[in-house]
């Protein structure tokens, strides 16, 4: 009887020890899972930080290029940054847009031609309307650039990305004609681009 009682106690103690070991093991496993989740979160955060750092470097490079354009054309840095980013957003070489503006208005936002083209990129009200810009908003820098760059993008599309033909079309208001306009823009753009390096 004593033997059975001791055996039962021994088994109960063994079961208790196994139970305690399992509880401790589960607790340890849960702690490891929490650590693993935290490490995953830390890894995700590190990845996001690296992405932000990379994007910041690219942004700084773009801003520095914009400053070069501002210096070249003797314009406000903020305006240069704005033109640069609107151009690159449409995948248009900024040197082309800066050159167009230089030739069309010499960066005068209040410029108006005898054919009623207005603002920096000398956009006519009828053309601006196509891109959701009202004629009286063409003296607004943002709206003028929006209409002008969208129109240049459209000209490139119509002319199958032939830049010379697209520039001639841009200059003649949706009609293609051969003038020396494209040559002027490209010479100015080439000169500007080469001077940066």
Secondary structure, 3 states (H helix, E strand, C coil): CHHHHHHHHHHHHHHHHHHHHHHHHHHHHHHHHHHHHHHHHHHHHHHHHHHHHHHHHHHHHHHHHHHHHHHHHCCCHHHHHHHHHHHHHCCCCHHHHHHHHHHHCCCCCCCECCCCEECCCCEEHHHHHHCCCCHHHCCCHHHHHHHHHHHHHHHHHHCCCCHHHHHHHHHCCCCCCCCCHHHHHHHHHHHHHHHCC
